[in-house]
């Protein structure tokens, strides 16, 4: 019995989703993780976005970069929002 291979269908011009440019380094990523770890050790609620951004700015990171990293961590499932505006590591 011979294996019959079907041709790959032509779907025309399918637009690919634009690749998202990551605008932060692994060091920046680790800073946010460290800040979240600090708040998990010191509080039961985790960190508020404002607290997280304030601590990130102390380390020299802009708040918008910290927000971008936080959003990526949430998408990856590494961070969750325990209650409105309070973040913890999974």
C-alpha positions as CSV (number, residue, x, y, z in Angstrom):
1,X,0.0,0.0,0.0
2,X,1.5,3.3,-1.1
3,X,1.3,6.5,1.0
4,X,-0.5,9.2,-0.8
5,X,0.6,12.7,0.2
6,X,-1.9,15.5,-0.4
7,X,-0.6,18.8,-1.7
8,X,-0.4,21.6,0.8
9,X,-3.4,23.9,0.2
10,X,-2.7,27.5,-0.9
11,X,-4.4,29.8,1.6
12,X,-3.4,32.9,-0.4
13,X,-2.0,35.9,1.4
14,X,-2.5,35.3,5.1
15,X,-1.1,38.1,7.1
16,X,1.0,37.1,10.0
17,X,0.5,38.9,13.3
18,X,3.3,41.4,13.7
19,X,6.1,40.1,16.0
20,X,6.2,42.0,19.3
21,X,9.6,43.6,19.9
22,X,10.7,42.9,23.4
23,X,12.1,46.2,24.8
24,X,13.7,44.9,28.0
25,X,16.6,42.8,29.0
26,X,16.8,39.7,31.2
27,X,18.2,42.0,33.9
28,X,15.1,44.1,33.8
29,X,12.9,41.0,33.9
30,X,14.8,39.8,37.0
31,X,14.4,43.1,38.7
32,X,10.6,42.9,38.5
33,X,10.7,39.3,39.7
34,X,12.9,40.3,42.7
35,X,10.5,43.2,43.6
36,X,7.6,40.8,43.5
37,X,9.5,38.3,45.7
38,X,10.2,41.0,48.2
39,X,6.5,41.9,48.5
40,X,5.6,38.2,48.7
41,X,7.9,37.8,51.7
42,X,6.8,41.0,53.5
43,X,3.0,41.1,52.8
44,X,0.2,38.6,52.2
45,X,-1.4,40.7,49.5
46,X,1.5,40.9,47.1
47,X,2.5,44.2,45.4
48,X,0.3,46.9,44.0
49,X,1.1,48.1,40.5
50,X,2.0,51.5,42.0
51,X,4.4,49.9,44.6
52,X,6.0,47.8,41.9
53,X,6.5,50.8,39.5
54,X,7.9,52.9,42.4
55,X,10.5,50.3,43.3
56,X,11.3,49.7,39.6
57,X,12.0,53.5,39.2
58,X,14.3,53.4,42.2
59,X,16.4,50.8,40.3
60,X,16.5,53.1,37.3
61,X,13.7,51.4,35.3
62,X,10.9,53.5,33.8
63,X,7.4,52.7,34.9
64,X,6.2,52.0,31.3
65,X,8.9,49.3,30.9
66,X,8.0,47.8,34.3
67,X,4.3,47.8,33.2
68,X,5.3,46.0,29.9
69,X,7.3,43.4,31.8
70,X,4.4,42.9,34.3
71,X,2.0,42.4,31.4
72,X,4.2,39.8,29.8
73,X,4.6,38.0,33.1
74,X,0.8,37.9,33.5
75,X,0.4,36.6,29.9
76,X,3.0,33.9,30.6
77,X,1.2,32.8,33.8
78,X,4.1,33.7,36.0
79,X,2.2,36.4,37.8
80,X,-1.4,36.6,38.8
81,X,-3.6,39.4,40.1
82,X,-4.7,38.2,43.5
83,X,-7.2,41.0,44.0
84,X,-7.8,44.2,42.0
85,X,-4.4,45.7,41.4
86,X,-2.4,43.4,43.7
87,X,0.2,41.1,42.0
88,X,1.9,37.9,43.1
89,X,4.1,35.3,41.6
90,X,2.6,32.0,40.8
